[in-house]
Amino acid sequence: MKVMPIEKRGITTSRLVLGCMGFGGGWDQNPYTKEDVLKAEKAIDAALSSGITMFDHADIYRMGKAEKVFGEILQARPELRENIILQSKCGIRFADEKNPGRYDFSKEHILDSVDGILSRLNTDYLDILLLHRPDPLMEPEEVAEAFETLKESGRVRHFGVSNMSAAQIQLLNTYCSEPMIVNQLNMSLKQIDWLEQGVLVNQKAGTSVNFPDGTMEFSRLTDVQIQAWGPLANGIYSGRAIDNPSEADLATKQLVEKLAKEKETSTEAIVLGWLMRHPAMIQPAIGTTSPERIANCQDAVRQADLMTREEWYALYVASRGNRLP
C-alpha cells in the first residue's frame, strides 16, 4: 500500500490538511472577535471529525490573526497540541510606509518570524516550517544557519518550502543539514500547469511564471511531500457560481457532478480525489472554514482509490478544453 512521503517520516497519516488562512477576520489590523474564534473552533472540530489532524498556517495570514485565533483555541484546549501537526510559513513581508513588499530569507528574519509564530500559536514548537515562496536574494548558507539554530533549540522539528522548483530545493539541501521534506504548490483540476510545463508559482494580470520540468519527478525520487494549495479551485466545480465560465469550466463542472452522483459522494471529494489519484501521493491543503464543506472533503481519500485511469483522464481532458497536451 502506497503512503505519503511525509508519512514515511512518521510525521502524520492525515491525507488532507486544513489551511487556516480563513481564520481571524479581515486582512487588516482590526482585532478579531469572539465570533471569529467560534468559527475557527467549529472548523477545527469538523476537520478532526473528518480525520484531518494537520493544520497549515503562515505568519502573514490575516496579518497574524489566523495564528492568534488558533493559539487562543490551543490555550483553552491544550490537549489538542500533541494530537495534531502544526505547520507554518515565513518569508513574505508586506509593504509598509518605508519599504516595498518583499521576500526575506535572512537568518535574522527567519528566527524572529518563528518566535512570533510560536508566541501567536501558544506552542513551544512547530512540526514543520516552510519558506513562503522563493526569495531571489536567498543565501542558502544563511538559511542553513537559521534552520540549525531552530532545530537545536527545539523550536522547529522539520523544514520545507513552498512554490519552489527542484533546483531551488537542491540548492537548499546542499547547505542544510536536513533535507526539505515538503513543497507546497498551487495545484488543482483547474490549475494543471504542474502536469504539463512545470510548476505554476505566480499568476497576475494574465501572465504566469513557470519552473522548469522535473519538480514532480524530483519530489517522488527524494520523498518530498507535495502539498496542494488551492486544491478545490475556489469551488468552481463544487457549487460556487462564477462569472463568464469557459466551455472547459462548464464541461468539467458537469463531469464532476455526474461522477459525484454516480459514486454517491460530494463534488469536493471528486475534485480532491482527482489530485490524490496522482502517484506522487499529493496532500491537498483545503482552505475552507465551512464545517459542511470540510465534511464533504472527507470521502476524497476513498474516491482517489476508486478513481479509474479513464475517469482521471476524462476530468483532465475536460479541464483542458477536451484535448490532451
C-alpha positions as CSV (number, residue, x, y, z in Angstrom):
1,M,0.0,0.0,0.0
2,K,1.4,3.4,-1.0
3,V,1.9,6.0,1.7
4,M,2.6,9.7,1.6
5,P,6.3,10.8,1.7
6,I,5.6,12.7,4.9
7,E,4.0,9.5,6.4
8,K,7.2,7.6,5.7
9,R,8.9,10.0,8.1
10,G,6.4,9.2,10.8
11,I,5.0,12.8,10.9
12,T,1.3,12.3,10.0
13,T,-1.1,10.0,8.4
14,S,-3.6,12.8,7.6
15,R,-4.2,12.7,3.8
16,L,-5.7,16.2,4.0
17,V,-4.5,19.4,5.6
18,L,-6.8,22.2,6.8
19,G,-5.4,25.5,5.6
20,C,-6.1,28.2,8.2
21,M,-5.8,31.3,6.1
22,G,-9.6,32.0,6.6
23,F,-9.2,32.3,10.4
24,G,-9.1,35.6,12.2
25,G,-11.4,38.0,10.4
26,G,-10.2,40.6,7.9
27,W,-6.9,41.2,6.3
28,D,-6.4,44.3,8.5
29,Q,-5.2,45.4,11.9
30,N,-8.7,45.3,13.4
31,P,-8.9,42.8,16.4
32,Y,-10.6,39.5,15.8
33,T,-13.9,38.8,17.6
34,K,-15.4,36.0,19.7
35,E,-17.3,35.0,16.6
36,D,-14.1,34.6,14.7
37,V,-12.8,32.3,17.4
38,L,-16.0,30.3,17.4
39,K,-15.9,30.0,13.6
40,A,-12.3,28.7,13.7
41,E,-13.1,26.2,16.5
42,K,-16.0,24.8,14.5
43,A,-13.7,24.4,11.5
44,I,-11.1,22.7,13.6
45,D,-13.6,20.3,15.2
46,A,-15.0,19.5,11.7
47,A,-11.5,18.7,10.5
48,L,-10.7,16.4,13.4
49,S,-14.1,14.7,12.9
50,S,-13.1,14.1,9.3
51,G,-9.7,12.6,10.2
52,I,-7.7,15.8,9.4
53,T,-5.0,16.3,12.0
54,M,-2.7,18.6,10.2
55,F,-3.1,22.4,10.1
56,D,-1.3,24.8,7.9
57,H,-0.6,28.5,8.8
58,A,1.6,31.4,7.7
59,D,2.8,34.3,9.7
60,I,1.1,36.7,7.2
61,Y,-2.4,35.1,7.3
62,R,-4.9,37.8,8.3
63,M,-1.9,39.9,9.5
64,G,-1.1,37.3,12.1
65,K,-4.6,37.0,13.4
66,A,-5.1,33.5,12.0
67,E,-2.4,32.1,14.2
68,K,-3.6,34.2,17.2
69,V,-7.1,32.7,16.9
70,F,-5.7,29.2,16.6
71,G,-3.4,29.9,19.6
72,E,-6.3,31.0,21.7
73,I,-8.1,27.8,21.0
74,L,-5.0,25.8,21.9
75,Q,-4.6,27.7,25.1
76,A,-8.2,26.7,26.0
77,R,-7.7,23.1,24.8
78,P,-4.0,22.2,25.4
79,E,-4.7,18.5,25.0
80,L,-5.0,19.2,21.2
81,R,-1.4,20.0,20.7
82,E,0.1,16.6,20.9
83,N,-2.6,15.1,18.7
84,I,-2.1,17.5,15.7
85,I,0.6,18.6,13.3
86,L,1.2,22.3,13.1
87,Q,2.9,23.8,10.1
88,S,3.5,27.5,9.4
89,K,5.4,29.6,6.8
90,C,7.5,32.7,6.9
91,G,9.4,34.8,4.4
92,I,6.9,37.2,2.9
93,R,7.0,40.8,4.2
94,F,4.2,43.3,3.3
95,A,4.9,46.8,2.0
96,D,4.9,49.5,4.7
97,E,5.5,53.3,4.9
98,K,9.2,52.9,4.3
99,N,9.7,49.6,2.4
100,P,8.2,47.7,-0.6
101,G,6.7,44.3,-0.4
102,R,9.5,41.7,-0.4
103,Y,10.7,38.2,0.4
104,D,13.2,37.8,3.3
105,F,15.1,34.6,4.0
106,S,17.7,36.3,6.1
107,K,18.7,34.5,9.2
108,E,17.5,37.3,11.4
109,H,14.1,37.4,9.8
110,I,13.6,33.7,9.9
111,L,14.4,33.4,13.6
112,D,12.3,36.5,14.5
113,S,9.4,35.1,12.4
114,V,9.5,31.8,14.2
115,D,9.5,33.4,17.6
116,G,6.4,35.4,16.6
117,I,4.7,32.3,15.2
118,L,5.2,30.3,18.3
119,S,4.0,33.1,20.5
120,R,0.8,33.6,18.5
121,L,0.1,29.9,18.3
122,N,0.7,29.4,22.0
123,T,3.1,26.4,21.4
124,D,6.7,25.6,22.1
125,Y,7.5,24.1,18.7
126,L,6.4,23.8,15.1
127,D,6.3,20.4,13.5
128,I,7.2,21.9,10.1
129,L,8.4,25.4,9.0
130,L,8.1,26.3,5.3
131,L,9.8,29.1,3.5
132,H,7.0,31.0,1.9
133,R,7.7,31.3,-1.9
134,P,11.3,31.8,-3.3
135,D,13.4,34.8,-2.3
136,P,15.7,35.8,-5.2
137,L,18.2,37.1,-2.7
138,M,18.3,33.9,-0.7
139,E,21.7,33.0,0.7
140,P,21.5,29.2,1.4
141,E,24.3,29.3,4.0
142,E,22.2,31.9,6.0
143,V,19.1,29.8,5.7
144,A,21.0,26.7,6.9
145,E,22.3,28.6,9.9
146,A,18.8,29.7,10.9
147,F,17.4,26.2,10.4
148,E,20.2,24.7,12.5
149,T,19.5,27.2,15.3
150,L,15.8,26.4,15.2
151,K,16.4,22.6,15.2
152,E,18.9,22.6,18.0
153,S,16.7,24.8,20.2
154,G,13.7,22.5,19.6
155,R,11.6,25.3,18.1
156,V,11.2,23.5,14.7
157,R,11.3,19.8,14.0
158,H,11.2,19.7,10.2
159,F,11.6,22.1,7.3
160,G,10.2,22.6,3.8
161,V,9.4,25.2,1.1
162,S,6.5,26.5,-0.9
163,N,6.3,27.2,-4.6
164,M,9.9,26.1,-5.4
165,S,11.5,24.2,-8.2
166,A,13.6,21.0,-7.9
167,A,16.8,23.1,-8.5
168,Q,15.9,25.5,-5.7
169,I,15.3,22.7,-3.3
170,Q,18.5,21.0,-4.3
171,L,20.4,24.3,-3.6
172,L,18.9,24.4,-0.1
173,N,19.6,20.8,0.5
174,T,23.2,21.2,-0.4
175,Y,23.7,23.6,2.6
176,C,21.2,22.4,5.1
177,S,21.9,19.5,7.4
178,E,18.4,18.1,6.9
179,P,16.6,17.9,3.6
180,M,13.5,19.9,2.8
181,I,10.5,17.5,3.3
182,V,7.6,19.5,1.9
183,N,6.9,21.6,-1.2
184,Q,3.6,23.4,-1.2
185,L,2.3,24.2,-4.7
186,N,-0.7,25.7,-6.4
187,M,-2.4,22.6,-7.9
188,S,-6.0,21.7,-8.8
189,L,-8.2,20.3,-11.5
190,K,-8.3,23.9,-12.8
191,Q,-4.6,24.7,-12.2
192,I,-2.9,22.0,-14.2
193,D,0.4,23.6,-15.4
194,W,2.3,21.3,-13.0
195,L,1.3,18.4,-15.2
196,E,2.5,20.0,-18.4
197,Q,5.0,22.8,-18.3
198,G,6.5,22.8,-14.8
199,V,5.0,24.3,-11.7
200,L,2.9,27.4,-11.8
201,V,4.1,29.7,-8.9
202,N,2.5,33.0,-9.6
203,Q,-0.3,34.3,-11.8
204,K,-1.1,38.0,-12.2
205,A,-2.7,40.0,-14.9
206,G,-2.9,37.0,-17.2
207,T,0.8,36.1,-17.1
208,S,2.4,33.2,-15.4
209,V,5.9,32.2,-14.3
210,N,6.7,28.5,-14.6
211,F,9.5,26.5,-13.2
212,P,11.3,24.0,-15.4
213,D,10.0,20.5,-15.7
214,G,11.1,17.9,-13.2
215,T,9.7,19.2,-9.9
216,M,7.2,16.4,-9.5
217,E,9.7,13.7,-10.6
218,F,12.4,15.1,-8.2
219,S,9.8,15.1,-5.3
220,R,9.0,11.4,-6.0
221,L,12.7,10.5,-6.2
222,T,13.6,12.2,-2.9
223,D,10.4,11.8,-0.9
224,V,9.4,15.4,-0.8
225,Q,5.8,15.7,0.2
226,I,3.9,17.7,-2.4
227,Q,1.1,19.7,-0.7
228,A,-1.5,21.4,-3.0
229,W,-2.8,24.8,-2.1
230,G,-6.0,25.9,-3.8
231,P,-6.9,22.3,-4.5
232,L,-10.6,23.0,-4.7
233,A,-10.1,25.5,-7.4
234,N,-12.1,28.2,-5.5
235,G,-15.1,25.9,-5.6
236,I,-15.8,26.4,-9.3
237,Y,-16.5,22.7,-9.8
238,S,-18.2,22.2,-6.4
239,G,-21.1,24.7,-6.2
240,R,-19.6,28.2,-6.4
241,A,-21.2,30.4,-9.0
242,I,-18.6,32.0,-11.4
243,D,-19.0,34.8,-13.9
244,N,-18.3,34.1,-17.5
245,P,-17.3,30.5,-17.2
246,S,-15.4,29.0,-20.1
247,E,-16.7,26.0,-22.0
248,A,-14.0,23.9,-20.3
249,D,-15.1,25.0,-16.9
250,L,-18.7,24.1,-17.6
251,A,-17.8,20.8,-19.1
252,T,-15.6,19.9,-16.2
253,K,-18.2,21.0,-13.6
254,Q,-20.8,18.8,-15.3
255,L,-18.5,15.8,-15.3
256,V,-17.6,16.3,-11.7
257,E,-21.3,16.5,-10.8
258,K,-22.0,13.4,-12.9
259,L,-19.3,11.4,-11.2
260,A,-20.3,12.5,-7.7
261,K,-23.9,11.4,-8.4
262,E,-22.8,8.0,-9.8
263,K,-20.5,7.4,-6.9
264,E,-22.9,8.8,-4.3
265,T,-20.3,11.3,-2.9
266,S,-19.7,15.0,-2.9
267,T,-18.3,17.1,-5.7
268,E,-15.5,18.2,-3.4
269,A,-14.5,14.5,-2.9
270,I,-14.3,14.1,-6.7
271,V,-12.2,17.2,-7.2
272,L,-9.8,16.3,-4.4
273,G,-9.8,12.7,-5.3
274,W,-8.6,13.6,-8.8
275,L,-5.5,15.3,-7.3
276,M,-4.9,12.5,-4.8
277,R,-5.1,9.8,-7.5
278,H,-1.7,11.1,-8.8
279,P,1.1,8.7,-7.9
280,A,3.1,11.4,-6.1
281,M,0.6,11.0,-3.2
282,I,-0.3,14.7,-3.2
283,Q,-1.6,16.1,0.1
284,P,-4.3,18.8,-0.5
285,A,-4.5,21.7,1.9
286,I,-8.1,22.7,1.8
287,G,-8.8,26.4,2.7
288,T,-12.4,26.4,3.7
289,T,-13.8,27.3,7.1
290,S,-17.2,25.8,6.4
291,P,-17.8,22.7,8.6
292,E,-20.1,21.3,6.0
293,R,-17.6,21.7,3.2
294,I,-14.8,20.2,5.3
295,A,-17.1,17.2,5.9
296,N,-17.7,17.0,2.2
297,C,-14.0,16.5,1.6
298,Q,-13.7,13.5,3.9
299,D,-14.5,11.0,1.2
300,A,-11.7,12.2,-1.1
301,V,-9.3,9.5,0.1
302,R,-11.7,6.8,-0.9
303,Q,-12.6,8.4,-4.2
304,A,-8.9,8.7,-5.0
305,D,-8.5,4.9,-4.5
306,L,-11.7,4.2,-6.6
307,M,-10.9,6.6,-9.5
308,T,-10.0,4.7,-12.7
309,R,-7.4,5.9,-15.2
310,E,-10.2,6.6,-17.6
311,E,-12.1,8.8,-15.1
312,W,-9.0,10.6,-14.2
313,Y,-8.2,11.4,-17.9
314,A,-11.8,12.3,-18.6
315,L,-11.6,15.1,-16.0
316,Y,-8.1,16.1,-17.2
317,V,-9.2,16.3,-20.8
318,A,-12.4,18.2,-19.9
319,S,-10.3,20.8,-17.9
320,R,-8.0,21.3,-20.9
321,G,-10.9,22.0,-23.2
322,N,-11.5,18.4,-24.4
323,R,-8.0,17.8,-25.7
324,L,-4.8,16.2,-24.5
325,P,-1.5,18.2,-24.4
